[in-house]
Amino acid sequence: MSRRTPHADAAGSPRRLRRPAALMAAACLALGATLFAPAAAAAAGVTNTDAYRNLGQADRAEWMWGIAGDTRLSNMSIPGTHDTLAIHGDVMVQTQEDYGDSADTLTAQLDRGIRAIDIRVRVTEDQYFAVHHAKYYQEANFDDVMTKAKAFLDKHPTESIVMRLRAECPFSNGGAFDCSNDPKSVTPEKARSIFAGYVQKYADHFYEPSVRGTGRADVPTLDEVRRKVVLGGFDSVGADDGYGLKGFDAHKEDHWAPSQIQDKWNYVKANVNKAITGSADDVYLTYSSASTSPLIDPYQFAGGLQLDDGAAILGVNYQLMRHLNHSAGRVGIIMTDFPGWGLVNAIIDHNDDNMVKGGNRMTWLVNADKTYANSLYQGRCMVRGPEFDSSKTGGLVTQRPCQASPPGSHQWGAEKPSAFDGKGHFSIKAANGKCLTVPYNDGTPPGSGTQLFWWDCETRWFSGSQMWNIIPTKLATATGSRPAYTFINSWTGKCLSMDPATAATAGGKVTQETCPK
């Protein structure tokens, strides 16, 4: 089957073409305020079978490697599975495609991009955890889960797995469809003790602050948990606040028994949209899964329904994929039933803002001393070059080696214009109050390689040549990442750049170039 696989210059996922739009972010003193707004995502899937019951090829085992290590898990978009190993039982019980017992299904999911898992356990022989969904044993034990997770993380040490763990069997007053612990006298304290044994056994692969059992841990950065299983929470063991991460369930959507598919989709969409606009410090957890016995089974909520009159009701998976393909921004952890590769890709693509990039002559570092340093030609700063004439109305923009104590000619700042701009763009001003300008060229937009000017800031009639869309990105460093920026001219649509032919020369050209894809 022909399809798009996640492959990108930094994170193993399709790249989105960012349209110049008003983008807002906190920046350093030199930049001031810049503007972030959603940009359209490149479609990862089109049909229902791209979103449902078709995880595709095992080609997404390392999509986290290009995400900035200082990104907190709360600020990531993570595809997950609800009741991850529920592959046995009737249609009301099965929630995932069967890739094999003994947690082979987990390995298949991880290889295909899943990074959040939902494991339900029953105590057996008063000393082990077996994986269950209700009363149905899923032909896997917790040792299988951790062995397969360990093998995956050792092979792909840039990755991390978020686990939600739940004691599946009630410790008292169970119903007809519930499982029973072995022995039935098992207490929550005993379950916690058994888990402590697993923590000790797999200590190298658990994120220790999340499994201490003495209180929830602060949300870690990705670098802190690479090659680790992070416990998001351990539910139903009488000490729910003792394990996992702070706020893991604080912004959760889990209406698991709505009466209609569309009702569930409305809940899911609302929580995803809250994640897009919410604080990066808050964990958003969305379960797209549901079932309503005996009317609508899990696979029908996920994949949709065909009615007797021929009408179709779209499944949650397809509606979610389509929504994500036309939005941008962090969407949090999304736990799905029967996901398809297109839905997984769509979630991964929402990490674009946290993917680190290498140096590029069209990417600039904005320093606290108000200098703009090129990310490819390290140590070269944009400067206000020589005047055209004695009037000092304008002059060339050039580059020179950055200085420890930069003169005013090396300093720039971003300011929101008071008029003549309806796009939320910025003026880039030199210390003498002049604006970074693309030559007017008799009204014809000049092409790539054109050297830029500094010139009186336009206040009357035409300002597009002095207006810049500021697009944040992250630049890889030896210890993680740091903010960097691309500057796109409003008039020409081209990017602030350096001329490679004069890059090693003091007084070399600062130009505009066709922006990279």
C-alpha positions as CSV (number, residue, x, y, z in Angstrom):
1,M,0.0,0.0,0.0
2,S,1.3,3.4,-0.9
3,R,1.4,5.9,2.0
4,R,3.4,8.6,3.6
5,T,5.7,7.4,6.3
6,P,7.1,9.6,9.1
7,H,10.5,10.8,7.8
8,A,11.8,14.3,8.5
9,D,15.1,16.1,8.9
10,A,14.8,16.0,12.7
11,A,12.1,13.7,14.0
12,G,11.0,11.0,11.5
13,S,7.6,12.6,10.6
14,P,6.3,14.4,7.6
15,R,7.1,18.1,7.7
16,R,4.5,20.7,7.6
17,L,4.8,23.7,5.3
18,R,4.4,26.7,7.7
19,R,2.5,29.5,6.0
20,P,3.7,33.0,7.0
21,A,1.2,33.9,9.7
22,A,1.2,35.9,12.9
23,L,3.2,33.7,15.4
24,M,3.5,34.5,19.1
25,A,6.1,33.3,21.6
26,A,8.1,34.6,24.5
27,A,11.5,35.7,23.3
28,C,14.6,37.3,24.7
29,L,15.0,41.0,25.2
30,A,16.2,41.8,21.7
31,L,13.3,40.1,20.0
32,G,10.5,41.3,22.3
33,A,7.1,39.6,21.6
34,T,6.7,37.4,18.6
35,L,3.5,35.8,17.5
36,F,2.4,32.1,17.4
37,A,-0.7,30.9,15.5
38,P,-1.8,27.5,14.2
39,A,-0.5,26.5,10.8
40,A,-2.0,23.9,8.6
41,A,-0.5,20.4,8.9
42,A,0.5,18.2,6.0
43,A,-2.1,15.4,5.7
44,A,-0.8,12.1,7.1
45,G,-3.8,10.1,6.0
46,V,-7.0,10.5,4.0
47,T,-9.3,7.6,4.3
48,N,-11.0,5.8,7.2
49,T,-8.6,2.9,6.7
50,D,-5.7,5.3,7.3
51,A,-7.2,6.1,10.7
52,Y,-8.5,2.8,11.7
53,R,-7.2,-0.8,12.2
54,N,-4.2,-0.4,10.0
55,L,-1.0,0.6,11.8
56,G,1.1,0.1,8.7
57,Q,4.8,-0.6,8.5
58,A,7.1,-0.8,11.5
59,D,8.9,2.4,10.5
60,R,8.3,4.8,13.4
61,A,10.5,3.4,16.1
62,E,12.6,6.5,16.6
63,W,10.4,9.5,16.0
64,M,11.3,11.1,19.3
65,W,15.0,11.4,18.5
66,G,14.6,14.8,16.8
67,I,12.5,16.4,19.6
68,A,14.4,18.9,21.7
69,G,15.6,17.2,24.9
70,D,14.4,20.1,27.1
71,T,10.8,19.6,26.0
72,R,8.6,18.6,28.9
73,L,6.3,15.6,28.3
74,S,3.4,17.9,29.0
75,N,4.4,19.9,25.9
76,M,4.5,16.9,23.6
77,S,1.9,15.2,21.4
78,I,2.0,11.5,22.1
79,P,0.0,8.7,20.3
80,G,-1.2,6.0,22.7
81,T,-3.5,3.0,22.9
82,H,-6.3,2.4,25.3
83,D,-6.2,-1.0,26.9
84,T,-3.1,-1.7,25.0
85,L,-3.1,-5.5,25.1
86,A,-6.8,-6.1,24.9
87,I,-6.7,-8.5,21.9
88,H,-8.7,-11.4,23.4
89,G,-12.4,-11.7,24.3
90,D,-15.6,-10.7,22.6
91,V,-16.2,-7.5,20.6
92,M,-16.9,-5.5,23.7
93,V,-13.5,-6.4,25.1
94,Q,-11.1,-6.3,22.2
95,T,-9.7,-2.8,21.6
96,Q,-6.5,-3.4,19.6
97,E,-5.3,-5.3,16.6
98,D,-3.7,-8.7,17.5
99,Y,0.0,-8.7,16.8
100,G,0.7,-11.7,19.1
101,D,0.6,-12.8,22.7
102,S,3.2,-12.3,25.4
103,A,3.2,-8.5,24.7
104,D,4.3,-9.0,21.1
105,T,1.4,-6.7,20.3
106,L,3.1,-4.0,22.4
107,T,6.3,-4.4,20.4
108,A,4.4,-4.0,17.2
109,Q,2.7,-0.8,18.4
110,L,6.0,0.7,19.7
111,D,7.7,0.0,16.3
112,R,4.8,1.8,14.7
113,G,4.9,5.0,16.8
114,I,2.8,4.3,19.9
115,R,4.5,5.9,23.0
116,A,1.7,5.9,25.6
117,I,0.3,2.6,26.8
118,D,-2.5,1.5,29.1
119,I,-1.8,-1.7,31.1
120,R,-4.5,-3.4,33.2
121,V,-3.3,-6.0,35.7
122,R,-4.7,-8.8,37.9
123,V,-2.8,-10.2,40.9
124,T,-2.0,-13.9,40.4
125,E,-0.5,-16.4,42.9
126,D,-0.3,-13.5,45.3
127,Q,3.0,-12.3,43.7
128,Y,2.6,-11.6,40.0
129,F,0.6,-9.3,37.7
130,A,-1.2,-10.8,34.7
131,V,-2.7,-8.5,32.0
132,H,-6.5,-8.5,31.9
133,H,-9.4,-6.6,30.4
134,A,-12.2,-7.2,32.8
135,K,-12.3,-11.0,33.4
136,Y,-10.5,-11.8,30.2
137,Y,-6.8,-12.8,30.4
138,Q,-4.9,-11.2,27.5
139,E,-2.2,-13.9,27.3
140,A,0.5,-11.6,28.6
141,N,2.0,-10.9,32.0
142,F,3.6,-7.7,33.4
143,D,7.0,-9.3,33.0
144,D,6.2,-9.6,29.3
145,V,5.3,-6.0,29.1
146,M,8.5,-4.8,30.8
147,T,10.7,-7.2,29.0
148,K,9.4,-6.0,25.6
149,A,9.5,-2.4,26.7
150,K,13.1,-2.9,27.9
151,A,14.1,-4.5,24.6
152,F,12.6,-1.7,22.6
153,L,14.2,1.1,24.7
154,D,17.6,-0.5,24.6
155,K,17.4,-0.7,20.9
156,H,16.0,2.8,20.5
157,P,17.4,4.8,23.5
158,T,16.2,8.1,22.2
159,E,12.6,7.0,22.9
160,S,10.4,7.0,26.0
161,I,7.2,5.2,27.0
162,V,4.4,6.7,29.1
163,M,2.5,4.0,31.0
164,R,-0.9,4.3,32.7
165,L,-1.2,1.3,35.0
166,R,-4.5,0.1,36.6
167,A,-5.4,-2.6,39.0
168,E,-8.2,-4.2,36.9
169,C,-9.9,-6.4,39.5
170,P,-11.9,-4.8,42.3
171,F,-10.6,-5.6,45.8
172,S,-14.2,-6.0,46.9
173,N,-17.7,-6.0,45.5
174,G,-16.8,-7.1,42.0
175,G,-19.5,-7.6,39.3
176,A,-20.3,-10.5,37.0
177,F,-17.9,-9.2,34.3
178,D,-15.1,-8.3,36.6
179,C,-12.0,-10.3,37.3
180,S,-11.0,-11.5,40.7
181,N,-7.5,-11.4,42.2
182,D,-5.7,-14.6,43.2
183,P,-6.3,-15.0,46.1
184,K,-9.4,-12.9,46.5
185,S,-8.1,-11.7,49.8
186,V,-5.4,-9.5,48.0
187,T,-5.4,-6.0,49.3
188,P,-4.4,-2.7,47.6
189,E,-1.3,-2.7,49.9
190,K,-0.3,-6.1,48.5
191,A,-0.7,-4.9,44.9
192,R,1.6,-2.0,45.7
193,S,4.1,-4.3,47.2
194,I,4.1,-6.6,44.1
195,F,4.6,-3.5,42.0
196,A,7.6,-2.5,44.1
197,G,9.2,-5.8,43.2
198,Y,8.8,-5.1,39.5
199,V,10.2,-1.6,40.0
200,Q,13.3,-3.1,41.7
201,K,13.6,-5.7,38.9
202,Y,13.4,-3.2,36.1
203,A,15.0,-0.2,38.0
204,D,17.2,0.8,35.0
205,H,14.2,1.2,32.8
206,F,11.6,3.0,35.1
207,Y,11.8,6.7,35.6
208,E,12.4,6.4,39.3
209,P,10.6,9.6,40.6
210,S,7.3,8.4,39.0
211,V,7.4,4.9,40.7
212,R,8.4,5.7,44.3
213,G,4.9,5.5,45.6
214,T,5.4,8.5,48.0
215,G,4.0,11.2,45.8
216,R,3.6,12.3,42.2
217,A,6.7,13.5,40.4
218,D,7.1,16.8,38.5
219,V,6.6,16.4,34.8
220,P,10.1,15.6,33.4
221,T,11.8,16.7,30.2
222,L,12.3,14.2,27.4
223,D,16.0,14.0,28.0
224,E,15.3,13.0,31.6
225,V,13.3,10.0,30.5
226,R,14.8,8.8,27.3
227,R,15.2,5.0,27.5
228,K,12.7,5.0,30.4
229,V,9.2,4.0,31.1
230,V,7.4,6.9,32.8
231,L,4.5,5.9,35.0
232,G,1.7,8.4,34.5
233,G,-0.4,7.0,37.2
234,F,-1.3,3.7,39.0
235,D,-5.0,3.6,39.4
236,S,-7.3,1.7,41.8
237,V,-4.6,0.7,44.4
238,G,-5.7,3.0,47.2
239,A,-2.9,5.4,46.7
240,D,-3.6,7.1,43.4
241,D,-1.7,10.2,44.4
242,G,1.4,8.2,45.4
243,Y,2.5,7.3,41.8
244,G,2.9,8.9,38.5
245,L,3.2,12.5,37.4
246,K,1.6,15.6,38.8
247,G,-1.5,16.6,36.9
248,F,-1.6,13.5,34.8
249,D,-5.4,13.2,35.1
250,A,-6.1,16.9,35.7
251,H,-7.2,17.6,32.1
252,K,-8.6,14.3,31.0
253,E,-11.4,13.3,28.6
254,D,-12.7,9.8,29.4
255,H,-16.4,9.6,28.7
256,W,-16.2,5.9,28.0
257,A,-19.9,5.2,27.6
258,P,-21.6,7.9,25.6
259,S,-24.8,7.1,23.9
260,Q,-23.7,8.1,20.4
261,I,-20.5,8.2,18.4
262,Q,-20.9,11.9,17.6
263,D,-21.2,12.6,21.4
264,K,-17.9,11.0,22.0
265,W,-16.3,12.9,19.1
266,N,-17.5,16.1,20.5
267,Y,-15.9,15.3,23.9
268,V,-12.6,14.3,22.2
269,K,-12.5,17.4,20.0
270,A,-13.1,19.7,22.9
271,N,-10.3,18.3,24.9
272,V,-7.9,18.3,22.0
273,N,-8.7,21.9,21.3
274,K,-8.1,22.8,24.9
275,A,-4.7,21.1,24.7
276,I,-3.8,23.2,21.6
277,T,-4.5,26.4,23.5
278,G,-3.7,25.4,27.0
279,S,-0.5,25.8,29.1
280,A,2.5,23.8,28.0
281,D,3.0,22.9,31.7
282,D,-0.3,21.0,31.9
283,V,-0.7,17.4,30.9
284,Y,-3.7,16.8,28.6
285,L,-4.9,13.2,28.4
286,T,-7.6,12.3,25.9
287,Y,-9.2,8.9,25.5
288,S,-10.8,8.6,22.1
289,S,-12.1,5.2,23.1
290,A,-15.6,4.2,24.2
291,S,-18.2,1.4,24.2
292,T,-21.9,1.3,25.1
293,S,-23.1,-2.2,25.8
294,P,-24.9,-3.7,24.0
295,L,-25.4,-1.0,21.4
296,I,-22.0,0.2,20.1
297,D,-18.8,-1.8,20.4
298,P,-15.3,-0.3,20.8
299,Y,-14.5,-1.0,17.1
300,Q,-17.6,0.8,16.0
301,F,-16.8,3.9,18.0
302,A,-13.3,3.9,16.5
303,G,-14.2,2.9,12.9
304,G,-17.8,4.1,12.5
305,L,-21.1,2.5,11.6
306,Q,-23.0,1.6,8.4
307,L,-26.7,2.0,9.0
308,D,-29.4,-0.2,7.5
309,D,-30.5,2.6,5.2
310,G,-27.0,2.9,3.8
311,A,-26.0,6.0,5.7
312,A,-22.7,6.0,7.4
313,I,-21.7,7.4,10.8
314,L,-18.0,8.5,10.8
315,G,-15.9,6.9,13.5
316,V,-14.0,8.9,16.1
317,N,-10.6,7.9,14.7
318,Y,-11.3,9.3,11.2
319,Q,-12.8,12.5,12.6
320,L,-9.8,13.0,14.9
321,M,-7.3,12.3,12.1
322,R,-9.0,14.8,9.9
323,H,-9.2,17.4,12.6
324,L,-5.5,17.0,13.5
325,N,-4.5,17.2,9.8
326,H,-6.0,20.7,9.7
327,S,-4.6,22.1,13.0
328,A,-1.3,22.6,14.7
329,G,0.1,22.8,18.2
330,R,0.6,20.4,21.1
331,V,-2.4,18.0,21.5
332,G,-1.2,16.0,24.5
333,I,-1.5,12.3,25.0
334,I,-4.2,10.6,23.0
335,M,-5.2,7.1,23.8
336,T,-7.0,5.3,20.9
337,D,-8.7,2.0,20.1
338,F,-7.7,0.3,16.8
339,P,-5.6,3.2,15.5
340,G,-4.4,3.5,11.9
341,W,-1.0,4.8,10.7
342,G,-2.6,8.1,9.5
343,L,-4.0,8.9,12.9
344,V,-0.7,8.0,14.6
345,N,1.2,10.2,12.1
346,A,-1.2,13.1,12.6
347,I,-0.5,13.1,16.4
348,I,3.2,12.8,15.9
349,D,3.2,15.7,13.4
350,H,1.9,18.0,16.2
351,N,5.4,17.9,17.7
352,D,6.7,20.1,15.0
353,D,7.3,23.2,17.2
354,N,9.6,21.1,19.4
355,M,11.7,19.4,16.7
356,V,15.3,20.6,16.7
357,K,16.9,21.8,13.6
358,G,20.5,22.0,12.6
359,G,22.2,25.2,11.6
360,N,20.9,26.9,8.5
361,R,21.9,30.3,7.0
362,M,18.2,31.3,7.1
363,T,17.9,30.5,10.8
364,W,19.1,33.1,13.3
365,L,19.9,33.2,17.0
366,V,18.7,36.3,18.9
367,N,20.9,37.0,21.8
368,A,20.3,38.9,25.0
369,D,22.8,41.6,23.9
370,K,20.4,42.3,21.0
371,T,22.6,40.8,18.3
372,Y,21.3,38.5,15.6
373,A,23.8,35.7,15.0
374,N,23.6,33.3,12.0
375,S,23.0,29.7,13.1
376,L,25.0,28.1,10.2
377,Y,28.0,30.6,10.1
378,Q,28.7,30.5,13.8
379,G,30.0,33.7,15.3
380,R,28.8,36.0,12.4
381,C,26.3,38.7,13.4
382,M,24.1,40.9,11.2
383,V,25.3,44.6,11.3
384,R,24.3,48.0,10.1
385,G,26.8,48.5,7.3
386,P,28.1,51.6,5.6
387,E,25.8,54.5,4.6
388,F,24.9,55.1,1.0
389,D,25.8,58.8,1.3
390,S,26.3,61.6,3.7
391,S,22.5,62.0,4.3
392,K,22.7,58.8,6.4
393,T,19.2,57.9,5.2
394,G,20.2,54.4,4.6
395,G,22.9,51.9,3.9
396,L,23.8,48.2,3.4
397,V,23.2,45.4,5.8
398,T,26.3,43.3,6.2
399,Q,27.7,40.7,8.6
400,R,30.8,40.7,10.8
401,P,32.3,38.5,13.6
402,C,30.1,38.9,16.7
403,Q,31.7,40.9,19.5
404,A,31.7,40.3,23.3
405,S,30.6,43.9,23.8
406,P,28.7,44.7,20.6
407,P,28.5,48.3,19.4
408,G,25.2,49.8,18.5
409,S,25.7,48.9,14.8
410,H,25.5,45.2,15.8
411,Q,22.2,45.6,17.7
412,W,18.7,45.0,16.5
413,G,15.2,44.7,17.9
414,A,11.7,43.6,16.8
415,E,8.8,46.0,17.2
416,K,5.2,45.8,16.3
417,P,4.3,48.6,13.8
418,S,1.6,51.0,14.7
419,A,0.1,51.1,11.2
420,F,0.4,49.8,7.6
421,D,0.4,46.1,8.6
422,G,-2.6,43.8,8.9
423,K,-0.8,40.5,9.3
424,G,0.7,40.8,12.7
425,H,4.3,41.2,11.4
426,F,7.2,43.1,12.8
427,S,9.7,45.8,12.0
428,I,13.3,44.7,12.6
429,K,15.0,47.9,13.8
430,A,18.6,48.9,14.1
431,A,19.8,50.7,17.2
432,N,19.7,54.0,15.2
433,G,15.9,53.5,14.6
434,K,16.3,52.5,11.0
435,C,14.4,49.4,9.6
436,L,15.7,46.2,7.9
437,T,14.5,46.7,4.3
438,V,14.2,44.7,1.1
439,P,15.1,47.1,-1.8
440,Y,12.0,48.5,-3.4
441,N,13.3,47.7,-6.9
442,D,10.8,50.0,-8.7
443,G,7.9,48.0,-7.1
444,T,9.0,44.6,-8.5
445,P,9.8,42.1,-5.7
446,P,13.5,41.3,-6.0
447,G,14.8,37.7,-6.1
448,S,17.0,35.5,-4.1
449,G,20.5,36.8,-3.3
450,T,19.4,40.5,-3.1
451,Q,21.4,42.3,-0.4
452,L,19.3,44.0,2.2
453,F,19.3,47.7,3.3
454,W,18.7,49.7,6.4
455,W,16.4,52.6,5.7
456,D,14.1,55.1,7.2
457,C,11.1,53.2,8.6
458,E,8.0,53.6,6.4
459,T,5.0,55.2,8.1
460,R,2.9,56.4,5.2
461,W,2.1,54.3,2.2
462,F,4.2,51.1,1.6
463,S,5.7,49.0,4.3
464,G,5.7,45.4,3.1
465,S,9.4,45.5,2.3
466,Q,10.0,46.3,6.0
467,M,7.6,43.9,7.6
468,W,8.8,40.5,8.8
469,N,7.0,37.4,9.9
470,I,8.9,35.9,12.8
471,I,8.8,32.1,13.0
472,P,10.2,30.4,16.1
473,T,12.1,27.1,15.9
474,K,14.6,25.2,18.1
475,L,18.2,24.8,17.3
476,A,20.1,21.8,18.4
477,T,22.9,22.4,20.9
478,A,25.4,20.1,22.7
479,T,23.1,20.0,25.7
480,G,19.7,20.2,24.2
481,S,18.3,23.1,22.2
482,R,17.9,26.9,22.2
483,P,15.3,29.2,20.6
484,A,16.1,30.4,17.1
485,Y,14.1,32.2,14.4
486,T,13.3,32.5,10.7
487,F,12.4,35.9,9.4
488,I,10.2,36.0,6.3
489,N,9.6,39.2,4.4
490,S,5.9,40.2,4.0
491,W,6.4,41.5,0.5
492,T,8.7,38.9,-1.1
493,G,8.0,35.8,1.0
494,K,11.7,35.2,1.2
495,C,13.9,34.6,4.2
496,L,16.6,36.7,5.9
497,S,19.8,35.0,5.0
498,M,23.6,35.3,4.5
499,D,25.4,35.2,1.2
500,P,27.5,31.9,1.3
501,A,30.1,33.4,-1.1
502,T,31.0,36.2,1.4
503,A,30.2,34.4,4.6
504,A,33.8,34.3,5.7
505,T,34.4,38.0,4.9
506,A,33.9,40.9,7.3
507,G,31.3,43.1,5.6
508,G,29.8,40.1,3.7
509,K,26.3,40.4,2.4
510,V,23.1,39.8,4.4
511,T,20.5,38.8,1.8
512,Q,17.1,37.4,1.2
513,E,16.8,33.8,-0.1
514,T,14.0,31.4,-1.0
515,C,12.9,29.9,2.3
516,P,13.7,26.2,3.0
517,K,10.8,23.8,3.0
